[in-house]
Amino acid sequence: MAENAILGFLQYNEEIPDSGRFAETLGVDHNLLVNVIKSLHGFKLVDAEDIKREKWVLTDEGKSYTVAGSPEVQFFFAIPPEGISREELQRKIDPSVYKIGLSQAVKNKWVEVGKLLVSRKVQHVEDRVKELLLQVQMGEALQLEEIDSLKRRKLIALQTWKGYSLRKGPNYALKRTKAATDLTREQLQRGEWKDLEFKDYNFSALGQPTEGGHLHPLLKVRAQFREIFLEMGFEEMPTNNFVESSFWNFDALFQPQQHPARDSHDTFFLQVPSTTKKLPEDYLERVQKVHESGGYGSKGYGYVWKREEAEKNLLRTHTTAVSSRMLYLLAQKPFTPKRYFSIDRVFRNEAVDRTHLAEFHQIEGLVCDRGLTLGDLIGVLNDFFSRLGVSKLRFKPAYNPYTEPSMEIFSYHEGFKKWVEVGNSGMFRPEMLRPMGLPEDVNVIAWGLSLERPTMILYGIDNIRDLFGHKVDLGLIKKNPICQLGIKQID
């Protein structure tokens, strides 16, 4: 309809001077008409030249004053003839109206502000601001100084309207002929191609953008953690073993077989294969003994340790299962101090909500050396977290089955204005280390934290399901920036 109207009008007229007024005449939306004009201009059916008009319009604040009146007039009429205290006047009117109204009313010499009372200096006032705003709303012209005063108060804004003036183009026709875009076999056979008008090829047009790979936010933050560990001289442990036996995941860590974490409500156990038979027999016997009757200064747990429980296969619940394997292998050789770290996925049978998933990533670091103490653990933690930009740390005693002493790590969060937990730590127990064969003067300090929590803070994500899992927005993955670890983000 709009296209036919434009071409038909130009058949008998030299020009359409204003596309906006032409749209009003047709009773169509100007934006719709603009799309038609661009198409006709592209095919050179019409020549279109840009035109623009500027006018002053009211801001939201200006619109509100056309109804309620200007702040200075509202302020003036809130003052009774006998005067009023500033405190009572502040309670009487809106804070924003009070602040602006007081300033303008004093400037206009309408009111007097004393030590005790605010009182009127005149009996009547005229709301000139409201009158000017109504004139702008009606499209009436104002003096330059009047426009300037409203503009300084941000009550009006300049609005630019853009449109086109139209003339016949070099390919003008009363009706557009649709250009063919493809040459078909049938057109060649019938000879129809001779009478067809083909659309010109646009050799400068860009094709569809090529899609490359995009790094997930978790991978970006993981890369930064990995770099920090490597800078501190740590060696990365192999973590490609998602399926683990209960022996390495629990028993080797001196975690009792009756522990609640070993229940199916907390752990994913495999049905096929349900068990493993590949366990180091001599080490298994030492682990059984320390569980049942203790050793190395411990009384043990005093229960009958069952091999069938240790042989159950599961999805690892923590990467400490990897640490237990690495420490056992380290104990089979002449002792060499080591620093190990790992960052990989673990699995817990937990209810999924905005802060919990059944699978997530654990960051773990450990140092194995002679004569290590709790002071060494605190020192390494301060070094590690300072590289993350976290400087304010506190440590709280805690309990873990395989570390003693154990400490929860807290950092002061400047945004929340309180201390928040950022990790857990401790020294591996002798009941865990000595059965492996590590020398008696060798200790291991270790700590761990999640990968998801700092990533969510860095990227402003408050629901873990928006970060990891099937509900992730792929647009977020493609567009997310690199966020540097630092005190402003995660402390």
C-alpha positions as CSV (number, residue, x, y, z in Angstrom):
1,M,0.0,0.0,0.0
2,A,2.7,2.5,1.0
3,E,4.9,1.6,-1.9
4,N,2.1,2.1,-4.4
5,A,1.1,5.4,-2.8
6,I,4.7,6.8,-3.1
7,L,5.1,5.7,-6.7
8,G,1.6,6.8,-7.7
9,F,2.1,10.3,-6.1
10,L,5.4,10.8,-7.9
11,Q,3.7,10.0,-11.2
12,Y,1.9,13.3,-11.1
13,N,4.1,15.3,-8.7
14,E,7.7,16.3,-8.9
15,E,8.5,15.7,-5.2
16,I,7.3,14.4,-1.8
17,P,9.0,17.1,0.3
18,D,8.4,15.5,3.7
19,S,8.0,11.7,4.4
20,G,6.7,12.4,7.9
21,R,3.7,14.5,6.7
22,F,3.2,12.1,3.8
23,A,2.9,9.2,6.4
24,E,0.3,11.3,8.3
25,T,-1.7,11.7,5.1
26,L,-1.6,8.0,4.4
27,G,-2.4,7.2,8.1
28,V,0.6,4.8,8.4
29,D,3.5,4.6,10.8
30,H,6.5,6.7,9.6
31,N,9.0,3.9,10.5
32,L,7.1,1.5,8.2
33,L,7.2,4.1,5.5
34,V,11.0,4.6,6.0
35,N,11.5,0.9,5.4
36,V,9.6,1.1,2.1
37,I,11.6,4.3,1.1
38,K,14.9,2.6,1.7
39,S,13.9,-0.4,-0.4
40,L,12.7,1.9,-3.3
41,H,15.9,3.9,-3.0
42,G,18.0,0.8,-3.1
43,F,16.5,-0.2,-6.4
44,K,16.8,3.4,-7.7
45,L,13.0,3.7,-8.2
46,V,13.2,6.9,-6.1
47,D,15.9,9.3,-5.0
48,A,15.8,10.0,-1.3
49,E,17.5,12.9,0.5
50,D,17.8,13.1,4.3
51,I,15.9,15.8,6.1
52,K,15.6,16.5,9.8
53,R,13.6,18.6,12.3
54,E,14.4,19.5,15.8
55,K,12.1,20.3,18.6
56,W,12.1,20.7,22.4
57,V,10.3,18.0,24.4
58,L,9.6,17.6,28.1
59,T,11.7,15.2,30.1
60,D,10.0,12.9,32.6
61,E,10.8,15.4,35.4
62,G,9.4,18.2,33.3
63,K,6.2,16.2,32.6
64,S,5.6,15.7,36.3
65,Y,5.8,19.4,36.9
66,T,3.1,20.1,34.4
67,V,0.7,18.2,36.7
68,A,2.0,18.9,40.2
69,G,3.6,22.3,39.6
70,S,7.2,23.3,39.9
71,P,9.2,22.4,43.1
72,E,9.5,26.0,44.1
73,V,5.7,26.5,44.0
74,Q,5.1,23.2,45.8
75,F,7.6,24.4,48.4
76,F,6.0,27.8,48.8
77,F,2.5,26.5,49.3
78,A,3.7,23.9,51.8
79,I,4.6,26.8,54.1
80,P,1.6,28.0,56.2
81,P,1.2,31.8,56.7
82,E,2.5,31.6,60.3
83,G,5.7,29.8,59.1
84,I,7.0,26.2,59.7
85,S,10.1,24.6,61.1
86,R,12.6,23.1,58.5
87,E,12.2,19.6,60.1
88,E,8.5,19.6,59.8
89,L,8.6,21.0,56.3
90,Q,11.0,18.2,55.3
91,R,8.5,15.7,56.6
92,K,5.7,17.4,54.7
93,I,7.0,17.2,51.1
94,D,9.1,14.9,49.0
95,P,12.9,15.1,49.6
96,S,13.7,15.9,46.0
97,V,11.0,18.5,45.8
98,Y,12.3,20.0,49.1
99,K,15.9,20.3,48.0
100,I,15.1,21.9,44.6
101,G,12.2,23.9,45.8
102,L,14.2,25.4,48.7
103,S,17.0,26.5,46.4
104,Q,14.7,28.0,43.7
105,A,12.3,29.7,46.2
106,V,15.2,31.4,48.0
107,K,16.7,32.4,44.7
108,N,13.3,34.0,43.7
109,K,13.1,35.7,47.1
110,W,9.8,34.1,47.9
111,V,10.8,32.7,51.3
112,E,13.0,33.4,54.2
113,V,14.9,30.7,56.0
114,G,15.5,31.6,59.7
115,K,17.2,29.6,62.4
116,L,13.9,28.3,63.7
117,L,11.3,28.9,61.0
118,V,10.9,29.0,57.2
119,S,8.4,31.7,56.3
120,R,6.9,33.4,53.3
121,K,8.2,36.8,52.1
122,V,5.4,37.3,49.5
123,Q,1.7,36.5,49.6
124,H,1.3,35.2,46.1
125,V,3.5,33.5,43.5
126,E,3.1,32.7,39.8
127,D,4.3,29.3,38.5
128,R,6.1,30.5,35.5
129,V,8.0,27.2,35.1
130,K,4.8,25.2,34.7
131,E,3.5,27.7,32.2
132,L,6.6,27.4,30.1
133,L,6.5,23.6,30.2
134,L,2.9,23.6,29.1
135,Q,3.9,25.9,26.2
136,V,6.6,23.4,25.2
137,Q,4.2,20.6,25.4
138,M,1.8,22.4,23.1
139,G,4.6,23.1,20.6
140,E,4.7,26.8,21.1
141,A,7.9,28.8,20.6
142,L,9.8,30.1,23.6
143,Q,12.4,32.8,24.0
144,L,16.1,31.7,24.0
145,E,16.6,32.6,27.6
146,E,13.5,30.7,28.6
147,I,14.7,27.6,26.7
148,D,18.1,28.0,28.4
149,S,16.6,28.1,31.9
150,L,14.5,25.0,31.3
151,K,17.5,23.2,29.7
152,R,19.8,23.9,32.6
153,R,17.3,22.4,35.0
154,K,17.0,19.3,32.7
155,L,13.3,19.8,32.2
156,I,13.4,19.8,28.4
157,A,15.5,18.0,25.9
158,L,16.2,18.5,22.2
159,Q,14.6,15.8,20.0
160,T,15.7,15.3,16.5
161,W,13.3,13.8,13.9
162,K,14.7,12.3,10.7
163,G,12.9,11.7,7.5
164,Y,13.3,12.0,3.7
165,S,12.3,14.1,0.7
166,L,11.6,12.0,-2.4
167,R,11.9,12.4,-6.2
168,K,11.8,10.0,-9.1
169,G,14.9,7.8,-9.5
170,P,16.6,6.7,-12.7
171,N,14.7,3.4,-12.6
172,Y,11.4,4.9,-11.7
173,A,8.3,2.9,-12.7
174,L,4.7,3.0,-11.5
175,K,5.0,-0.5,-10.3
176,R,8.1,-2.3,-9.2
177,T,9.1,-5.4,-11.1
178,K,10.6,-8.0,-8.9
179,A,14.1,-8.8,-10.0
180,A,15.0,-12.5,-10.4
181,T,17.8,-13.7,-8.0
182,D,18.4,-17.1,-9.5
183,L,18.7,-18.6,-13.0
184,T,16.9,-21.9,-13.1
185,R,17.0,-24.8,-15.5
186,E,13.3,-24.3,-16.5
187,Q,14.0,-20.6,-17.4
188,L,16.8,-21.7,-19.7
189,Q,14.8,-24.4,-21.4
190,R,11.8,-22.1,-22.0
191,G,13.8,-19.1,-23.0
192,E,12.2,-17.0,-20.2
193,W,15.6,-15.8,-19.1
194,K,15.7,-13.4,-22.0
195,D,12.8,-11.3,-20.6
196,L,13.8,-11.4,-17.0
197,E,15.4,-8.6,-15.0
198,F,18.1,-10.0,-12.7
199,K,19.1,-8.5,-9.4
200,D,22.7,-7.1,-9.5
201,Y,25.3,-9.1,-7.6
202,N,26.7,-7.2,-4.6
203,F,30.3,-8.4,-4.7
204,S,31.2,-6.2,-1.7
205,A,28.6,-7.8,0.6
206,L,30.0,-9.7,3.5
207,G,29.0,-13.3,4.1
208,Q,27.8,-14.8,7.3
209,P,30.3,-14.3,10.1
210,T,32.3,-17.4,10.8
211,E,31.7,-19.0,14.2
212,G,34.8,-19.9,16.2
213,G,35.2,-21.5,19.5
214,H,34.4,-19.5,22.7
215,L,36.0,-20.0,26.1
216,H,33.5,-20.6,28.9
217,P,33.8,-18.1,31.9
218,L,34.8,-21.1,34.1
219,L,37.7,-21.9,31.8
220,K,38.9,-18.3,31.8
221,V,39.0,-18.1,35.6
222,R,40.4,-21.6,35.8
223,A,43.3,-20.5,33.6
224,Q,44.1,-17.7,36.0
225,F,44.1,-20.0,39.0
226,R,46.3,-22.4,37.2
227,E,48.8,-19.6,36.3
228,I,48.9,-18.6,40.0
229,F,49.7,-22.2,41.1
230,L,52.4,-22.5,38.4
231,E,54.0,-19.2,39.5
232,M,54.2,-20.6,43.0
233,G,56.1,-23.7,41.8
234,F,53.2,-26.2,41.9
235,E,52.9,-29.3,39.7
236,E,49.5,-30.1,38.2
237,M,48.1,-33.5,39.2
238,P,46.3,-35.7,36.5
239,T,42.5,-35.5,37.1
240,N,41.1,-37.4,34.2
241,N,39.6,-40.1,36.4
242,F,36.0,-39.1,37.2
243,V,35.2,-42.7,38.3
244,E,37.0,-43.6,41.5
245,S,36.8,-46.4,44.1
246,S,35.6,-45.8,47.6
247,F,39.0,-46.9,48.8
248,W,40.9,-43.9,47.2
249,N,37.9,-41.5,47.6
250,F,37.3,-42.3,51.3
251,D,39.3,-45.1,53.0
252,A,42.7,-43.9,52.0
253,L,41.8,-40.5,53.5
254,F,41.0,-42.1,56.9
255,Q,37.2,-41.4,56.4
256,P,35.2,-44.1,58.3
257,Q,33.0,-46.4,56.4
258,Q,29.9,-45.3,58.4
259,H,30.5,-41.6,57.5
260,P,27.2,-39.9,56.2
261,A,29.1,-38.8,53.0
262,R,29.4,-42.4,52.0
263,D,25.6,-42.8,51.8
264,S,23.8,-42.9,48.5
265,H,21.9,-39.8,49.4
266,D,25.2,-37.9,49.2
267,T,27.3,-39.9,46.7
268,F,26.7,-41.2,43.2
269,F,27.6,-45.0,43.2
270,L,28.0,-46.8,39.9
271,Q,25.9,-49.8,38.9
272,V,28.1,-51.0,36.1
273,P,30.9,-51.7,36.9
274,S,29.8,-51.5,40.6
275,T,33.2,-52.6,42.1
276,T,36.9,-52.6,41.4
277,K,39.4,-55.3,42.2
278,K,42.6,-53.3,41.4
279,L,43.8,-52.1,44.8
280,P,47.3,-52.2,46.2
281,E,47.1,-55.2,48.7
282,D,49.9,-54.3,51.1
283,Y,48.6,-50.7,51.4
284,L,45.0,-51.8,51.7
285,E,46.0,-54.0,54.7
286,R,47.7,-51.0,56.4
287,V,44.6,-48.8,55.8
288,Q,42.4,-51.5,57.2
289,K,44.5,-51.8,60.3
290,V,44.6,-48.1,61.0
291,H,40.8,-47.9,60.6
292,E,40.1,-50.8,62.9
293,S,42.8,-50.5,65.6
294,G,44.6,-47.3,64.9
295,G,48.3,-46.6,64.9
296,Y,50.8,-43.7,64.7
297,G,49.3,-42.2,67.9
298,S,45.7,-42.9,67.0
299,K,43.1,-45.4,68.4
300,G,41.4,-45.8,65.1
301,Y,37.6,-46.1,64.8
302,G,37.2,-49.4,66.5
303,Y,34.9,-51.1,63.9
304,V,35.2,-54.0,61.5
305,W,36.5,-52.6,58.2
306,K,34.9,-54.2,55.1
307,R,36.7,-54.6,51.9
308,E,33.5,-54.7,49.9
309,E,32.7,-51.2,51.0
310,A,36.2,-50.0,49.8
311,E,35.7,-51.7,46.4
312,K,32.5,-49.8,45.5
313,N,32.9,-47.6,42.5
314,L,31.6,-44.0,42.5
315,L,31.8,-40.6,40.9
316,R,34.6,-38.9,42.9
317,T,33.2,-36.5,45.5
318,H,36.4,-34.4,45.7
319,T,39.7,-34.1,44.0
320,T,41.4,-35.1,47.2
321,A,41.0,-38.7,45.9
322,V,43.6,-37.7,43.3
323,S,45.8,-36.3,46.0
324,S,45.7,-39.6,47.9
325,R,46.8,-41.5,44.8
326,M,49.7,-39.0,44.1
327,L,50.9,-39.1,47.7
328,Y,50.9,-42.9,47.7
329,L,53.0,-43.0,44.5
330,L,55.3,-40.4,46.0
331,A,55.8,-42.6,49.0
332,Q,57.0,-45.5,46.9
333,K,60.2,-43.7,45.9
334,P,63.0,-42.0,47.8
335,F,61.3,-39.0,49.3
336,T,61.3,-35.7,47.3
337,P,59.4,-32.6,48.5
338,K,56.4,-31.8,46.2
339,R,53.9,-29.1,45.5
340,Y,50.8,-30.4,43.8
341,F,47.5,-28.7,42.6
342,S,44.4,-29.8,40.7
343,I,41.3,-28.0,39.3
344,D,38.6,-30.3,38.0
345,R,35.1,-31.6,38.3
346,V,33.6,-33.5,41.3
347,F,30.1,-34.9,41.9
348,R,27.7,-34.8,44.8
349,N,24.2,-36.2,45.1
350,E,22.7,-32.8,46.1
351,A,19.4,-31.1,45.4
352,V,19.9,-28.5,42.6
353,D,19.2,-24.9,43.4
354,R,20.6,-21.4,42.7
355,T,23.8,-22.1,44.6
356,H,24.2,-25.9,44.3
357,L,24.7,-28.3,41.5
358,A,25.2,-32.1,41.4
359,E,28.6,-31.4,39.7
360,F,31.0,-28.6,40.2
361,H,34.7,-27.8,40.1
362,Q,37.1,-28.1,43.1
363,I,40.4,-26.2,43.3
364,E,43.0,-28.0,45.5
365,G,46.6,-27.3,46.5
366,L,48.9,-29.3,48.7
367,V,52.6,-29.1,49.8
368,C,54.4,-32.2,50.9
369,D,57.7,-31.6,52.8
370,R,59.7,-32.4,56.0
371,G,58.8,-30.5,59.2
372,L,55.8,-28.6,57.9
373,T,53.7,-26.9,60.6
374,L,50.4,-25.0,60.9
375,G,52.4,-21.8,60.5
376,D,53.6,-23.0,57.1
377,L,50.0,-23.6,56.0
378,I,48.9,-20.1,57.1
379,G,51.9,-18.6,55.3
380,V,51.2,-20.4,52.0
381,L,47.5,-19.5,52.2
382,N,48.4,-15.8,52.7
383,D,50.7,-16.0,49.7
384,F,48.2,-17.9,47.6
385,F,45.2,-15.6,48.4
386,S,47.3,-12.4,48.1
387,R,47.9,-13.4,44.4
388,L,44.2,-13.5,44.0
389,G,43.9,-10.0,45.4
390,V,42.6,-11.2,48.8
391,S,44.5,-9.6,51.6
392,K,42.3,-9.8,54.7
393,L,42.2,-13.4,55.9
394,R,41.0,-15.0,59.1
395,F,41.1,-18.7,60.1
396,K,38.6,-20.6,62.1
397,P,39.2,-24.1,63.6
398,A,37.1,-26.8,61.9
399,Y,36.8,-30.6,61.6
400,N,37.7,-32.8,58.6
401,P,38.1,-36.6,58.8
402,Y,41.5,-36.5,57.1
403,T,43.1,-33.2,58.4
404,E,44.1,-32.3,61.9
405,P,44.3,-29.4,62.7
406,S,41.7,-28.1,60.2
407,M,40.8,-24.5,59.4
408,E,38.1,-22.7,57.5
409,I,39.3,-19.7,55.6
410,F,37.4,-16.4,55.8
411,S,38.0,-13.2,53.9
412,Y,36.5,-9.7,54.5
413,H,34.0,-8.9,51.7
414,E,34.0,-5.1,51.1
415,G,30.7,-5.3,49.3
416,F,28.8,-7.2,52.0
417,K,30.8,-5.5,54.8
418,K,31.3,-8.9,56.5
419,W,33.6,-11.9,56.7
420,V,32.7,-14.7,54.3
421,E,34.0,-18.2,53.9
422,V,36.3,-18.7,50.9
423,G,37.8,-22.1,51.5
424,N,38.9,-25.0,53.7
425,S,42.3,-26.2,54.8
426,G,44.3,-28.4,57.1
427,M,47.2,-30.7,57.7
428,F,46.7,-34.3,56.5
429,R,46.5,-36.7,59.5
430,P,49.3,-39.3,60.3
431,E,46.7,-42.0,60.0
432,M,46.4,-41.1,56.3
433,L,50.1,-40.4,55.5
434,R,52.0,-43.1,57.4
435,P,50.2,-46.2,55.9
436,M,51.3,-44.8,52.5
437,G,54.9,-45.1,53.5
438,L,55.8,-41.5,53.8
439,P,58.6,-40.8,56.4
440,E,57.5,-39.8,59.9
441,D,59.0,-36.3,59.6
442,V,57.1,-35.6,56.4
443,N,53.9,-33.6,56.7
444,V,51.3,-32.4,54.1
445,I,49.4,-29.1,54.2
446,A,46.4,-28.7,51.9
447,W,43.5,-26.4,51.1
448,G,40.6,-26.2,48.7
449,L,37.9,-23.9,47.3
450,S,35.3,-24.0,44.5
451,L,35.8,-22.5,41.0
452,E,32.2,-21.6,40.5
453,R,31.9,-19.1,43.4
454,P,34.6,-16.7,42.4
455,T,33.5,-17.0,38.7
456,M,29.9,-16.1,39.7
457,I,31.2,-13.0,41.6
458,L,33.5,-11.9,38.8
459,Y,30.7,-12.1,36.1
460,G,27.8,-10.9,38.3
461,I,25.9,-14.2,38.1
462,D,23.6,-15.0,41.1
463,N,22.3,-18.4,39.9
464,I,24.8,-21.2,39.3
465,R,22.5,-22.7,36.8
466,D,23.1,-19.7,34.5
467,L,26.8,-20.5,34.6
468,F,27.0,-24.2,34.3
469,G,24.6,-26.8,32.9
470,H,22.0,-27.1,30.2
471,K,20.3,-23.8,31.0
472,V,23.4,-21.7,30.2
473,D,22.8,-18.9,27.7
474,L,25.1,-19.4,24.8
475,G,25.1,-15.7,24.1
476,L,26.8,-15.2,27.5
477,I,29.5,-17.7,26.6
478,K,30.2,-15.9,23.3
479,K,30.2,-12.3,24.7
480,N,31.6,-12.7,28.2
481,P,34.8,-10.7,28.7
482,I,38.0,-11.7,30.5
483,C,37.6,-10.8,34.2
484,Q,40.8,-10.4,36.1
485,L,41.0,-11.9,39.6
486,G,41.5,-9.1,42.2
487,I,40.5,-7.7,45.5
488,K,37.6,-5.6,44.1
489,Q,36.0,-8.7,42.6
490,I,36.4,-11.6,45.0
491,D,37.5,-10.5,48.4
